[in-house]
Amino acid sequence: MTEFVLVPGLFTGPRAWRAAAEELTARGARTHLVDLGPAADLEEHIARVVESVDAIGAPEGERDIVLVGHDYGLHPAVGAADRRADRVARIVYVDTAPVRDGVPALAALAHQEVRERLAAGDTTSGELPPPAREEWQRWGSTAGLSDADLDLLTASAAAQPVGTLTQPLRLTGAAERLPSTGVLCAGSGATLDTLRMLVSFGDPALAALARPDITFFELPTGHWPMLSCPGDLADVLLAAAAGEGDCLVVPEGAPGAGAGGVPGAASGGVEGAASGETPVTPAYQRPFLFDVPPIVRERRGAIDLYVPEDAATAPRPAIVFVHGGPVPAGVEPTPRDWTTFVSYGRFAAGQGVVGVTLDHGLHEVSAYPTAAAHLAAAVAEVRADPRVDAERIALWFFSGSGPMAAPWLREQPSWLRCLAACYPIMRPLPGWGADDPRFRPAEVVARGGTPPFVLVRAGLEASAIAATVAEFVTAAEAGGAPLEVLDVPDGHHGFEGLDHTESARMAVREAMRRVLEHLGRG
């Protein structure tokens, strides 16, 4: 019989897990709820999980325990697994990223302000007070939680000792060899497709998840599935214990991809695959929606220009295409060499305007200020080119670059004739742990008076991303901001390489037509 050791996350205790534990018990499993309680540091919490493991009797050498950690709880869970690897059959992490040796739990805190304050050494209080009822959303997506769930979460919350967050996790490597399962919560922005996209960038740390004994499940809920959908979570945990779930495939050419195809991940709707399958091509490197003229780029440092052949006769407007992210540093090819952006640059040049692509350095969620500065420098360089009409510029954002539209909407330079975006993330997602107020486009358009904005929405967008777009649309309507919305009902995130449908082709062509119209080229 499988023994589940359930380790609660930040501010929560055994009570939060009670409903899920009852569901597991009803399905024939045994459960053990760990009460982490007050502690001086992480090692004390690890010791309490180890005590729970040691209290479970089993024949010598039998691995019968599944350790389940939710957000912060994964740190003591993995720490205990590292010390009792001979007893653990699998580690399950619920809506949290894998942990690493030497990295404190502080690094994964969802609340950016608190994370930065503690990282700067402000630990005088000794503990983090639990959130008030209306503050839980600062610590994770509350999607799926009822009023009763929020009441329970608030009533049972306890302060988190700061020492448990600042002490680095120390591992011997024993836990790293154990099978594991990630339970992704779509309300937090963590989906299988998102994971596949991130792994397709070639990040070696994520490519390490490419093992047949590492599986994934996705739940359509927020950060606390043990409250919002305890039955579904119980089903997933039982399936995980049985070794079920999606594996991933590393894309061809990515670091860690073997000659025959190692289980890993790829962007865009690729199903889980077993070892030995052919590596897949990332969506952004697949053929574009339609043929574009083979215009040769001009490389100028961090930017590429696609210039119409007759641009020398008169300056032309320019469209700057801003890739998404975060894209890990060192990824090759870099975004401006991806098929998607090469095609957009050529498409623009074929329409008689200068197309511009760039690499702006959004390598992590905390890098929006850096990426925004790089974008501003690139725009200035483009406007200085004698073949460009400096008074007619458009910016076109994609995916995670959406928040970078906020400064341009706020500053409203007279030469910025319009902005556009395809499947944008219009605010950092709940699980990112970053929410810089300078990068909230919805707050800007709510005040009105902003430049025209052409928005292309993907109908099959992840729920967490779609929520940021809906917030932006609602704010624009309330502020009377000029917003033009085009929909691709059957389109996924990154549809240019995934969904070669007539609706996708029509939306991109129409978006270009409208941008050109705002640039005076209609």
C-alpha positions as CSV (number, residue, x, y, z in Angstrom):
1,M,0.0,0.0,0.0
2,T,1.3,3.4,-0.9
3,E,2.1,5.8,1.9
4,F,1.8,9.5,1.1
5,V,3.6,11.9,3.3
6,L,2.0,15.4,2.6
7,V,4.2,18.4,3.4
8,P,2.4,21.8,3.5
9,G,3.6,25.0,2.0
10,L,4.1,28.5,3.0
11,F,1.8,29.7,5.9
12,T,-0.3,26.5,5.7
13,G,-0.4,23.4,7.9
14,P,-2.0,19.9,7.9
15,R,-5.5,21.4,7.9
16,A,-5.1,22.6,4.3
17,W,-4.3,19.0,3.2
18,R,-7.2,17.4,5.1
19,A,-9.7,17.1,2.3
20,A,-7.1,15.7,-0.2
21,A,-5.9,13.3,2.5
22,E,-9.5,12.0,3.0
23,E,-9.8,11.5,-0.8
24,L,-6.6,9.5,-0.8
25,T,-7.7,7.4,2.1
26,A,-11.1,6.7,0.4
27,R,-9.1,5.4,-2.6
28,G,-7.2,2.9,-0.5
29,A,-4.0,4.8,0.3
30,R,-2.5,5.8,3.6
31,T,-1.6,9.4,4.4
32,H,0.6,11.2,6.8
33,L,0.2,14.9,7.4
34,V,3.3,16.7,8.4
35,D,3.0,19.6,10.8
36,L,6.2,21.6,10.2
37,G,5.4,24.2,12.9
38,P,7.8,26.8,14.3
39,A,11.5,26.2,13.6
40,A,14.8,28.1,13.6
41,D,15.8,27.0,10.1
42,L,15.1,24.7,7.2
43,E,17.0,21.8,8.8
44,E,14.5,21.6,11.6
45,H,11.7,21.3,9.1
46,I,13.6,18.6,7.2
47,A,14.1,16.7,10.5
48,R,10.3,16.7,11.1
49,V,9.7,15.2,7.7
50,V,12.4,12.6,8.3
51,E,10.6,11.8,11.6
52,S,7.4,11.1,9.7
53,V,9.2,8.9,7.2
54,D,10.9,7.0,10.0
55,A,7.6,6.4,11.8
56,I,6.2,4.5,8.8
57,G,7.1,0.8,9.2
58,A,8.1,-1.2,6.2
59,P,10.1,-4.3,5.3
60,E,13.8,-3.6,5.0
61,G,14.8,-2.1,1.6
62,E,11.2,-1.4,0.5
63,R,10.5,1.9,-1.2
64,D,6.8,2.6,-0.4
65,I,6.7,6.3,0.4
66,V,5.6,9.1,-1.9
67,L,6.8,12.4,-0.5
68,V,4.5,15.3,-1.6
69,G,5.7,18.9,-1.2
70,H,3.6,22.0,-1.9
71,D,5.5,25.2,-2.7
72,Y,7.9,25.8,0.2
73,G,7.1,22.3,1.5
74,L,9.1,20.8,-1.4
75,H,12.3,22.0,0.3
76,P,11.9,20.0,3.5
77,A,10.4,17.1,1.4
78,V,13.4,16.9,-0.9
79,G,15.7,17.4,2.1
80,A,14.1,14.4,3.8
81,A,14.2,12.3,0.6
82,D,17.9,13.0,0.3
83,R,18.4,11.6,3.8
84,R,16.1,8.7,3.4
85,A,16.4,7.8,-0.3
86,D,16.2,4.1,0.5
87,R,12.6,4.6,1.6
88,V,11.2,7.0,-1.0
89,A,9.6,5.7,-4.1
90,R,8.8,9.1,-5.7
91,I,8.9,12.8,-4.9
92,V,5.9,14.9,-6.0
93,Y,6.1,18.7,-6.2
94,V,2.8,20.6,-6.3
95,D,2.8,23.9,-8.2
96,T,6.4,24.6,-7.5
97,A,9.7,24.4,-9.4
98,P,12.3,21.7,-8.6
99,V,14.8,22.6,-5.9
100,R,18.5,22.7,-6.0
101,D,21.4,22.1,-3.6
102,G,22.7,25.4,-2.1
103,V,19.6,27.4,-3.0
104,P,17.3,28.7,-0.2
105,A,13.5,28.6,-0.4
106,L,13.6,32.4,-0.5
107,A,14.6,32.3,-4.2
108,A,11.2,30.8,-5.1
109,L,9.0,33.2,-3.0
110,A,6.1,34.5,-5.2
111,H,5.9,37.8,-3.4
112,Q,8.5,40.0,-5.1
113,E,8.6,42.7,-2.4
114,V,9.1,40.3,0.5
115,R,11.7,38.3,-1.5
116,E,13.8,41.3,-2.2
117,R,13.5,42.6,1.4
118,L,14.7,39.3,2.9
119,A,17.4,38.9,0.3
120,A,18.7,42.3,1.3
121,G,19.1,41.1,4.8
122,D,16.0,42.4,6.5
123,T,15.3,39.5,8.8
124,T,14.8,41.4,12.0
125,S,11.2,40.3,12.5
126,G,12.2,36.6,12.6
127,E,9.0,35.5,10.8
128,L,6.7,36.4,8.0
129,P,3.1,37.1,9.3
130,P,0.4,35.1,7.4
131,P,-1.5,36.9,4.7
132,A,-4.9,38.6,5.4
133,R,-7.8,37.1,3.5
134,E,-7.5,39.6,0.6
135,E,-3.7,39.1,0.4
136,W,-3.4,35.4,-0.6
137,Q,-3.3,36.3,-4.3
138,R,0.1,38.0,-3.7
139,W,1.4,34.5,-2.8
140,G,-0.2,32.5,-5.6
141,S,-3.2,32.2,-7.9
142,T,-6.4,31.9,-6.0
143,A,-8.2,30.5,-9.1
144,G,-10.7,27.8,-8.1
145,L,-10.9,28.7,-4.4
146,S,-14.3,29.3,-3.0
147,D,-15.1,31.8,-0.2
148,A,-15.1,28.9,2.2
149,D,-11.7,27.8,1.0
150,L,-10.2,31.3,1.5
151,D,-11.8,31.4,5.0
152,L,-10.2,28.1,5.9
153,L,-6.8,29.1,4.4
154,T,-6.9,32.4,6.4
155,A,-8.2,30.8,9.7
156,S,-5.6,28.1,9.7
157,A,-2.6,30.1,8.5
158,A,0.5,30.5,10.6
159,A,3.6,32.7,10.5
160,Q,6.6,31.4,8.5
161,P,9.9,31.4,10.3
162,V,12.4,33.5,8.2
163,G,15.2,31.2,9.0
164,T,13.5,28.4,7.1
165,L,13.5,30.6,4.0
166,T,17.0,32.0,4.1
167,Q,19.0,28.8,5.0
168,P,20.3,27.1,1.8
169,L,19.0,23.6,1.1
170,R,21.9,21.1,1.4
171,L,21.6,17.9,-0.6
172,T,24.0,15.0,-1.2
173,G,22.6,14.0,-4.6
174,A,20.7,10.9,-3.4
175,A,17.3,12.5,-4.0
176,E,18.3,13.6,-7.5
177,R,18.2,10.0,-8.6
178,L,14.7,9.4,-7.4
179,P,11.7,9.4,-9.7
180,S,9.6,12.5,-9.5
181,T,6.4,14.1,-10.7
182,G,5.4,17.7,-11.1
183,V,1.8,18.7,-10.6
184,L,1.4,21.9,-12.7
185,C,-1.5,24.3,-11.9
186,A,-2.7,26.2,-15.0
187,G,-4.0,29.1,-12.9
188,S,-0.5,29.9,-11.9
189,G,0.6,29.9,-15.5
190,A,2.3,26.5,-15.2
191,T,1.1,24.3,-18.0
192,L,2.6,21.4,-19.9
193,D,2.8,23.6,-23.1
194,T,4.6,26.3,-21.2
195,L,7.1,23.8,-19.8
196,R,7.7,22.3,-23.2
197,M,8.3,25.8,-24.6
198,L,10.8,26.6,-21.9
199,V,12.7,23.3,-22.3
200,S,12.7,23.9,-26.1
201,F,14.9,27.0,-25.4
202,G,17.7,24.6,-24.5
203,D,18.1,25.5,-20.8
204,P,20.3,22.6,-19.5
205,A,18.7,22.8,-16.0
206,L,15.2,22.2,-17.6
207,A,16.6,19.6,-20.0
208,A,17.6,17.6,-16.9
209,L,13.9,16.9,-16.4
210,A,14.1,14.8,-19.6
211,R,14.0,11.4,-18.0
212,P,11.4,8.6,-18.3
213,D,11.0,8.5,-14.6
214,I,10.1,12.2,-14.4
215,T,6.4,12.8,-15.2
216,F,4.0,15.7,-15.2
217,F,0.3,16.3,-14.7
218,E,-1.7,19.5,-15.2
219,L,-4.7,20.7,-13.2
220,P,-7.0,23.5,-14.3
221,T,-6.8,25.4,-11.0
222,G,-4.7,27.8,-9.0
223,H,-2.0,27.4,-6.4
224,W,-3.9,25.5,-3.7
225,P,-5.4,22.4,-5.5
226,M,-5.6,20.6,-2.2
227,L,-8.4,23.0,-1.4
228,S,-9.9,23.9,-4.8
229,C,-10.0,20.3,-6.2
230,P,-9.0,17.7,-3.6
231,G,-10.5,14.8,-5.5
232,D,-8.7,15.6,-8.7
233,L,-5.4,16.1,-6.8
234,A,-5.9,12.7,-5.1
235,D,-6.4,11.1,-8.5
236,V,-3.2,12.7,-9.8
237,L,-1.2,11.7,-6.8
238,L,-2.3,8.1,-7.1
239,A,-1.5,8.1,-10.8
240,A,1.9,9.7,-10.1
241,A,2.7,6.9,-7.5
242,A,1.9,4.4,-10.3
243,G,4.5,6.1,-12.5
244,E,1.9,7.6,-14.8
245,G,2.0,11.1,-16.4
246,D,3.4,12.9,-19.4
247,C,7.1,12.7,-20.1
248,L,8.7,15.3,-22.3
249,V,10.9,15.4,-25.4
250,V,14.0,17.5,-25.8
251,P,14.0,19.3,-29.2
252,E,16.6,18.4,-31.8
253,G,19.8,20.3,-31.4
254,A,19.0,21.5,-27.8
255,P,21.6,20.8,-25.1
256,G,20.9,17.4,-23.6
257,A,19.2,16.0,-26.7
258,G,20.6,12.7,-27.5
259,A,21.1,11.3,-31.0
260,G,18.0,9.2,-30.7
261,G,15.9,11.7,-28.8
262,V,15.9,11.9,-25.0
263,P,12.7,12.5,-23.1
264,G,12.5,16.2,-22.5
265,A,10.3,19.0,-23.7
266,A,9.3,21.0,-26.7
267,S,7.0,24.0,-27.2
268,G,3.5,23.7,-28.5
269,G,1.2,20.9,-27.8
270,V,3.6,18.0,-28.3
271,E,2.5,15.0,-26.4
272,G,4.6,13.1,-23.9
273,A,7.0,10.7,-25.5
274,A,9.1,7.8,-24.5
275,S,12.8,7.4,-24.9
276,G,13.9,6.7,-28.5
277,E,11.3,8.9,-30.2
278,T,12.5,11.4,-32.8
279,P,13.2,14.9,-31.3
280,V,10.7,17.5,-32.2
281,T,11.2,21.0,-33.7
282,P,10.2,23.9,-31.5
283,A,7.2,25.8,-32.7
284,Y,9.2,29.0,-33.2
285,Q,11.5,27.2,-35.6
286,R,8.7,25.6,-37.7
287,P,7.6,27.0,-41.0
288,F,5.6,30.3,-40.9
289,L,1.9,30.6,-41.6
290,F,2.5,31.7,-45.2
291,D,5.3,32.4,-47.6
292,V,7.2,35.7,-47.2
293,P,9.7,37.3,-49.5
294,P,13.3,36.1,-49.0
295,I,14.6,39.5,-48.0
296,V,18.2,39.4,-46.6
297,R,18.6,40.9,-43.2
298,E,21.2,43.5,-42.2
299,R,22.7,42.8,-38.8
300,R,23.5,45.8,-36.7
301,G,24.8,44.7,-33.3
302,A,21.8,43.4,-31.4
303,I,19.3,44.3,-34.1
304,D,18.5,43.0,-37.6
305,L,16.8,45.1,-40.2
306,Y,14.7,43.8,-43.1
307,V,14.7,46.7,-45.6
308,P,12.5,47.1,-48.7
309,E,14.6,47.1,-51.9
310,D,13.4,50.6,-52.8
311,A,13.9,52.1,-49.3
312,A,16.7,54.3,-50.6
313,T,14.2,56.5,-52.5
314,A,12.4,57.7,-49.4
315,P,12.5,56.9,-45.7
316,R,10.0,54.2,-44.7
317,P,8.1,53.5,-41.5
318,A,9.5,50.7,-39.3
319,I,7.9,48.0,-37.2
320,V,10.0,46.6,-34.3
321,F,9.1,43.0,-33.5
322,V,9.7,42.3,-29.8
323,H,10.2,38.6,-28.9
324,G,8.8,37.1,-25.7
325,G,10.5,35.4,-22.8
326,P,12.1,34.8,-20.4
327,V,14.5,33.1,-22.7
328,P,17.5,31.6,-20.9
329,A,20.9,33.3,-21.5
330,G,23.1,31.4,-23.9
331,V,20.3,29.9,-26.0
332,E,21.2,29.3,-29.6
333,P,19.9,30.4,-32.0
334,T,18.8,33.6,-30.3
335,P,15.2,34.8,-30.8
336,R,16.0,37.2,-33.7
337,D,17.2,34.1,-35.7
338,W,14.0,32.1,-34.9
339,T,11.9,31.3,-38.0
340,T,8.9,33.2,-36.5
341,F,10.7,36.5,-36.2
342,V,12.7,36.2,-39.4
343,S,9.4,35.7,-41.1
344,Y,7.7,38.7,-39.5
345,G,10.7,40.9,-40.4
346,R,10.5,39.8,-44.1
347,F,6.7,40.1,-44.1
348,A,7.0,43.7,-43.0
349,A,9.6,44.5,-45.6
350,G,7.5,42.9,-48.2
351,Q,4.7,45.3,-47.3
352,G,7.0,48.3,-47.9
353,V,8.2,49.1,-44.4
354,V,11.4,48.3,-42.5
355,G,11.0,45.2,-40.3
356,V,13.2,45.1,-37.2
357,T,14.0,42.2,-34.9
358,L,16.3,42.2,-31.8
359,D,17.6,40.3,-28.9
360,H,16.7,42.3,-25.8
361,G,17.9,40.2,-22.9
362,L,14.8,39.1,-21.1
363,H,16.5,36.1,-19.6
364,E,14.6,35.9,-16.3
365,V,11.5,37.4,-14.9
366,S,13.4,40.0,-12.9
367,A,15.0,41.3,-16.1
368,Y,12.1,43.4,-17.5
369,P,13.9,46.7,-16.7
370,T,17.1,45.5,-18.5
371,A,15.1,44.2,-21.5
372,A,13.1,47.5,-21.6
373,A,16.3,49.5,-21.7
374,H,17.7,47.4,-24.5
375,L,14.5,47.8,-26.4
376,A,14.5,51.6,-26.0
377,A,18.2,51.7,-27.2
378,A,17.2,49.5,-30.3
379,V,14.3,51.8,-31.1
380,A,16.6,54.9,-30.9
381,E,19.1,53.2,-33.3
382,V,16.3,52.3,-35.7
383,R,15.0,55.8,-35.8
384,A,18.5,57.2,-36.5
385,D,18.8,55.1,-39.7
386,P,18.4,57.4,-42.7
387,R,16.2,54.8,-44.5
388,V,13.7,54.9,-41.6
389,D,11.0,57.6,-41.2
390,A,11.7,58.4,-37.5
391,E,8.3,59.9,-37.1
392,R,6.4,56.6,-38.0
393,I,7.3,53.7,-35.8
394,A,5.2,50.8,-34.5
395,L,6.1,48.2,-31.8
396,W,4.8,44.7,-32.0
397,F,5.1,42.5,-28.9
398,F,4.8,38.8,-28.5
399,S,4.2,36.5,-25.5
400,G,6.2,37.4,-22.4
401,S,7.3,40.8,-23.8
402,G,3.7,42.1,-23.3
403,P,4.5,43.9,-20.0
404,M,7.2,45.9,-21.8
405,A,4.4,47.7,-23.7
406,A,3.6,49.6,-20.5
407,P,6.4,52.3,-20.7
408,W,5.5,53.1,-24.3
409,L,1.8,53.4,-23.6
410,R,2.6,55.6,-20.6
411,E,5.2,57.9,-22.4
412,Q,3.2,58.1,-25.7
413,P,5.9,59.6,-27.9
414,S,4.4,61.3,-30.9
415,W,6.4,59.2,-33.4
416,L,4.9,55.9,-31.9
417,R,1.9,55.5,-34.2
418,C,0.7,52.2,-32.8
419,L,1.5,49.1,-30.8
420,A,0.5,45.5,-31.5
421,A,0.7,42.2,-29.7
422,C,0.2,38.5,-30.5
423,Y,-0.8,36.1,-27.7
424,P,0.7,38.5,-25.1
425,I,1.2,38.0,-21.4
426,M,0.0,41.4,-20.3
427,R,1.2,41.1,-16.7
428,P,3.7,38.8,-15.0
429,L,2.0,35.5,-14.1
430,P,1.2,34.6,-10.5
431,G,3.9,32.0,-10.2
432,W,6.7,34.2,-11.6
433,G,7.4,36.0,-8.3
434,A,7.8,39.3,-10.2
435,D,5.3,42.2,-10.5
436,D,7.1,45.4,-11.1
437,P,4.5,48.2,-11.2
438,R,6.3,49.8,-14.2
439,F,5.2,46.9,-16.4
440,R,1.5,46.8,-16.0
441,P,-0.1,47.8,-19.3
442,A,-3.7,47.5,-18.0
443,E,-3.1,50.2,-15.4
444,V,-1.9,52.6,-18.2
445,V,-4.7,52.0,-20.7
446,A,-7.3,52.3,-17.9
447,R,-6.4,56.0,-17.9
448,G,-7.0,56.4,-21.6
449,G,-5.3,58.6,-24.1
450,T,-2.9,55.9,-25.2
451,P,-1.7,55.1,-28.8
452,P,-3.8,52.6,-30.9
453,F,-3.2,49.0,-29.9
454,V,-3.8,46.0,-32.2
455,L,-4.3,42.9,-30.1
456,V,-4.3,39.3,-31.6
457,R,-5.7,36.8,-29.1
458,A,-5.2,33.0,-29.2
459,G,-8.5,31.3,-28.5
460,L,-6.8,28.2,-27.0
461,E,-4.6,30.3,-24.7
462,A,-3.6,29.0,-21.3
463,S,-6.1,30.2,-18.7
464,A,-3.5,32.2,-16.6
465,I,-2.3,34.1,-19.7
466,A,-5.8,34.6,-21.0
467,A,-6.7,36.2,-17.6
468,T,-4.0,38.9,-18.1
469,V,-5.3,39.7,-21.6
470,A,-8.9,39.9,-20.3
471,E,-7.7,42.3,-17.6
472,F,-6.0,44.5,-20.2
473,V,-9.1,44.5,-22.5
474,T,-11.4,45.4,-19.7
475,A,-9.1,48.2,-18.6
476,A,-8.8,49.6,-22.1
477,E,-12.6,49.6,-22.5
478,A,-13.0,51.3,-19.2
479,G,-10.5,54.0,-20.1
480,G,-11.7,54.5,-23.7
481,A,-8.3,53.5,-25.0
482,P,-8.2,52.7,-28.8
483,L,-8.0,48.9,-28.8
484,E,-8.6,46.7,-31.9
485,V,-9.0,43.0,-31.1
486,L,-8.5,40.2,-33.6
487,D,-9.2,36.6,-32.5
488,V,-7.7,33.3,-33.7
489,P,-10.4,31.0,-32.2
490,D,-8.5,27.8,-32.9
491,G,-5.1,29.2,-32.2
492,H,-2.6,28.2,-29.5
493,H,0.1,30.4,-27.9
494,G,2.7,30.7,-30.7
495,F,0.2,29.8,-33.3
496,E,2.5,30.9,-36.2
497,G,4.3,27.6,-36.0
498,L,1.6,25.4,-34.6
499,D,-1.8,26.3,-36.3
500,H,-1.6,26.8,-40.0
501,T,-5.3,27.6,-40.2
502,E,-7.1,30.1,-42.3
503,S,-8.2,32.0,-39.2
504,A,-4.6,32.3,-38.1
505,R,-3.4,33.5,-41.5
506,M,-6.3,36.0,-41.8
507,A,-5.6,37.4,-38.3
508,V,-1.9,38.0,-38.9
509,R,-2.5,39.6,-42.3
510,E,-5.3,41.8,-40.9
511,A,-3.1,42.8,-37.9
512,M,-0.4,43.8,-40.4
513,R,-2.9,45.7,-42.5
514,R,-4.1,47.7,-39.5
515,V,-0.6,48.5,-38.3
516,L,0.4,49.7,-41.7
517,E,-2.8,51.8,-41.8
518,H,-1.7,53.5,-38.5
519,L,1.8,54.0,-40.0
520,G,0.2,55.8,-43.0
521,R,0.9,52.9,-45.4
522,G,-2.7,51.6,-45.6
